[in-house]
């Protein structure tokens, strides 16, 4: 069965920072397109946040699926396409023995995808604009809740 995973974040800033992410898992069924998604709050780099978001989506998918991973994060796409097997063989370490960035997340990705066919799909995707808009609205709601909590605490 083909399953599509779409992952976005509210910022593409490379450095580690607090960010909101979102995933959508989609597949065709007898009744039409079925989707499920969720928000992921994260304090990581852009690549780490996207990888963590992808892993959360992958946990919802049965093994044996053909999974198309859609993201604009070229670091994650490159690692999946060119390096994942090699770093897994080295225990998720670089050639010099140092752990790769986001080692635990890459190890989880490796375990989750062992019995899946993974097809990376780089660049903007079907849900890109919608997800960006939803993340913007989500961030506004978080800010409002934080502001309300601050006002309440100071009273």
C-alpha positions as a Markdown table, in Angstrom:
| # | Residue | x | y | z |
|---|---|---|---|---|
| 1 | Unk | 0.0 | 0.0 | 0.0 |
| 2 | Unk | 1.3 | 3.5 | -0.9 |
| 3 | Unk | 1.3 | 6.0 | 2.0 |
| 4 | Unk | 2.4 | 9.6 | 1.7 |
| 5 | Unk | 4.0 | 11.4 | 4.6 |
| 6 | Unk | 4.2 | 15.2 | 4.4 |
| 7 | Unk | 6.3 | 17.1 | 6.9 |
| 8 | Unk | 6.6 | 20.9 | 7.5 |
| 9 | Unk | 7.9 | 23.3 | 10.1 |
| 10 | Unk | 7.1 | 26.9 | 10.9 |
| 11 | Unk | 10.6 | 28.0 | 10.2 |
| 12 | Unk | 13.5 | 26.8 | 8.0 |
| 13 | Unk | 16.1 | 28.5 | 10.2 |
| 14 | Unk | 19.0 | 26.0 | 10.4 |
| 15 | Unk | 20.0 | 26.5 | 14.0 |
| 16 | Unk | 18.4 | 24.8 | 17.0 |
| 17 | Unk | 15.4 | 26.7 | 18.2 |
| 18 | Unk | 11.8 | 26.2 | 19.4 |
| 19 | Unk | 9.6 | 25.4 | 16.5 |
| 20 | Unk | 6.2 | 24.0 | 15.6 |
| 21 | Unk | 6.1 | 21.2 | 13.1 |
| 22 | Unk | 3.3 | 19.3 | 11.5 |
| 23 | Unk | 2.8 | 16.0 | 9.6 |
| 24 | Unk | 0.1 | 14.6 | 7.4 |
| 25 | Unk | -0.1 | 10.9 | 6.6 |
| 26 | Unk | -2.3 | 10.2 | 3.5 |
| 27 | Unk | -3.4 | 7.1 | 1.6 |
| 28 | Unk | -6.0 | 6.1 | -0.8 |
| 29 | Unk | -8.8 | 3.9 | 0.4 |
| 30 | Unk | -11.9 | 2.4 | -1.1 |
| 31 | Unk | -13.8 | 5.4 | 0.3 |
| 32 | Unk | -11.2 | 7.9 | -1.1 |
| 33 | Unk | -8.3 | 9.8 | 0.4 |
| 34 | Unk | -7.8 | 9.2 | 4.1 |
| 35 | Unk | -5.5 | 11.6 | 6.1 |
| 36 | Unk | -4.4 | 11.9 | 9.6 |
| 37 | Unk | -2.0 | 14.5 | 11.1 |
| 38 | Unk | -0.7 | 16.2 | 14.2 |
| 39 | Unk | 1.4 | 19.0 | 15.4 |
| 40 | Unk | 4.8 | 18.4 | 16.9 |
| 41 | Unk | 6.5 | 21.0 | 19.2 |
| 42 | Unk | 10.3 | 20.8 | 19.0 |
| 43 | Unk | 13.5 | 22.4 | 20.1 |
| 44 | Unk | 15.9 | 21.2 | 17.4 |
| 45 | Unk | 17.6 | 22.2 | 14.2 |
| 46 | Unk | 15.6 | 22.4 | 11.0 |
| 47 | Unk | 16.8 | 18.9 | 10.0 |
| 48 | Unk | 16.3 | 17.4 | 13.5 |
| 49 | Unk | 12.8 | 18.9 | 13.8 |
| 50 | Unk | 11.7 | 17.5 | 10.4 |
| 51 | Unk | 13.3 | 14.1 | 11.2 |
| 52 | Unk | 11.5 | 13.9 | 14.5 |
| 53 | Unk | 8.2 | 14.9 | 12.8 |
| 54 | Unk | 8.7 | 12.2 | 10.1 |
| 55 | Unk | 9.4 | 9.6 | 12.8 |
| 56 | Unk | 6.1 | 10.5 | 14.6 |
| 57 | Unk | 4.3 | 10.1 | 11.4 |
| 58 | Unk | 6.0 | 6.8 | 10.6 |
| 59 | Unk | 4.9 | 5.3 | 14.0 |
| 60 | Unk | 1.3 | 5.5 | 12.6 |
| 61 | Unk | 2.1 | 3.4 | 9.5 |
| 62 | Unk | 2.0 | -0.4 | 9.2 |
| 63 | Unk | 5.2 | -2.1 | 8.2 |
| 64 | Unk | 5.4 | -3.3 | 4.6 |
| 65 | Unk | 4.1 | 0.0 | 3.2 |
| 66 | Unk | 5.6 | 1.9 | 0.4 |
| 67 | Unk | 6.1 | 5.3 | 2.0 |
| 68 | Unk | 6.7 | 8.5 | 0.0 |
| 69 | Unk | 8.4 | 11.1 | 2.3 |
| 70 | Unk | 7.7 | 14.7 | 1.2 |
| 71 | Unk | 9.8 | 17.4 | 2.7 |
| 72 | Unk | 11.7 | 20.5 | 1.5 |
| 73 | Unk | 14.6 | 19.7 | 3.9 |
| 74 | Unk | 17.5 | 18.7 | 1.7 |
| 75 | Unk | 19.7 | 17.5 | 4.6 |
| 76 | Unk | 17.1 | 14.9 | 5.5 |
| 77 | Unk | 16.5 | 13.9 | 1.9 |
| 78 | Unk | 20.2 | 13.5 | 1.3 |
| 79 | Unk | 20.7 | 11.4 | 4.4 |
| 80 | Unk | 17.8 | 9.1 | 3.5 |
| 81 | Unk | 18.9 | 8.9 | -0.2 |
| 82 | Unk | 22.7 | 8.6 | 0.2 |
| 83 | Unk | 23.9 | 7.9 | 3.7 |
| 84 | Unk | 21.4 | 6.1 | 6.0 |
| 85 | Unk | 22.7 | 2.6 | 5.3 |
| 86 | Unk | 26.3 | 3.6 | 5.8 |
| 87 | Unk | 25.8 | 5.5 | 9.0 |
| 88 | Unk | 23.6 | 2.6 | 10.4 |
| 89 | Unk | 26.4 | 0.2 | 9.7 |
| 90 | Unk | 28.7 | 2.4 | 11.7 |
| 91 | Unk | 26.3 | 2.7 | 14.6 |
| 92 | Unk | 25.1 | 6.1 | 13.6 |
| 93 | Unk | 28.5 | 7.5 | 13.8 |
| 94 | Unk | 30.6 | 9.5 | 11.3 |
| 95 | Unk | 33.8 | 8.0 | 9.8 |
| 96 | Unk | 35.8 | 9.6 | 12.6 |
| 97 | Unk | 33.7 | 7.8 | 15.2 |
| 98 | Unk | 31.8 | 10.9 | 16.4 |
| 99 | Unk | 28.0 | 10.4 | 16.5 |
| 100 | Unk | 26.0 | 11.9 | 13.7 |
| 101 | Unk | 23.8 | 14.9 | 14.4 |
| 102 | Unk | 20.4 | 13.7 | 15.7 |
| 103 | Unk | 21.8 | 10.2 | 16.3 |
| 104 | Unk | 18.8 | 9.0 | 18.3 |
| 105 | Unk | 16.3 | 10.2 | 15.8 |
| 106 | Unk | 18.2 | 8.6 | 12.9 |
| 107 | Unk | 18.4 | 5.3 | 14.8 |
| 108 | Unk | 14.6 | 5.5 | 15.4 |
| 109 | Unk | 14.0 | 6.3 | 11.7 |
| 110 | Unk | 16.2 | 3.2 | 10.8 |
| 111 | Unk | 14.2 | 1.0 | 13.1 |
| 112 | Unk | 10.8 | 2.3 | 11.9 |
| 113 | Unk | 11.6 | 1.9 | 8.2 |
| 114 | Unk | 13.3 | -1.5 | 8.2 |
| 115 | Unk | 10.2 | -3.2 | 6.7 |
| 116 | Unk | 9.1 | -0.3 | 4.6 |
| 117 | Unk | 9.9 | 0.9 | 1.1 |
| 118 | Unk | 11.0 | 4.5 | 1.4 |
| 119 | Unk | 10.8 | 6.9 | -1.5 |
| 120 | Unk | 12.1 | 10.4 | -0.7 |
| 121 | Unk | 10.2 | 13.2 | -2.5 |
| 122 | Unk | 12.1 | 16.5 | -2.2 |
| 123 | Unk | 10.7 | 20.0 | -2.5 |
| 124 | Unk | 7.3 | 21.6 | -2.0 |
| 125 | Unk | 4.4 | 19.2 | -2.0 |
| 126 | Unk | 0.6 | 19.0 | -2.3 |
| 127 | Unk | 0.0 | 20.1 | 1.3 |
| 128 | Unk | 2.9 | 22.7 | 1.6 |
| 129 | Unk | 0.8 | 25.9 | 1.5 |
| 130 | Unk | -2.0 | 24.5 | 3.6 |
| 131 | Unk | 0.4 | 23.1 | 6.3 |
| 132 | Unk | 2.3 | 26.4 | 6.4 |
| 133 | Unk | -1.0 | 28.3 | 6.9 |
| 134 | Unk | -2.1 | 25.8 | 9.6 |
| 135 | Unk | 1.3 | 26.1 | 11.4 |
| 136 | Unk | 0.9 | 29.9 | 11.4 |
| 137 | Unk | -2.5 | 29.7 | 12.9 |
| 138 | Unk | -1.2 | 27.1 | 15.4 |
| 139 | Unk | 1.6 | 29.5 | 16.5 |
| 140 | Unk | -0.9 | 32.3 | 17.0 |
| 141 | Unk | -3.0 | 30.1 | 19.3 |
| 142 | Unk | 0.1 | 29.1 | 21.3 |
| 143 | Unk | 1.0 | 32.8 | 21.7 |
| 144 | Unk | -2.5 | 33.7 | 22.8 |
| 145 | Unk | -2.5 | 30.9 | 25.4 |
| 146 | Unk | 0.9 | 32.0 | 26.7 |
| 147 | Unk | -0.3 | 35.6 | 26.9 |
| 148 | Unk | -3.4 | 34.6 | 28.8 |
| 149 | Unk | -1.4 | 32.5 | 31.2 |
| 150 | Unk | 1.0 | 35.4 | 31.8 |
| 151 | Unk | -1.9 | 37.9 | 32.5 |
| 152 | Unk | -3.5 | 35.4 | 34.8 |
| 153 | Unk | -0.3 | 34.7 | 36.7 |
| 154 | Unk | 0.3 | 38.4 | 37.3 |
| 155 | Unk | -3.1 | 39.1 | 38.7 |
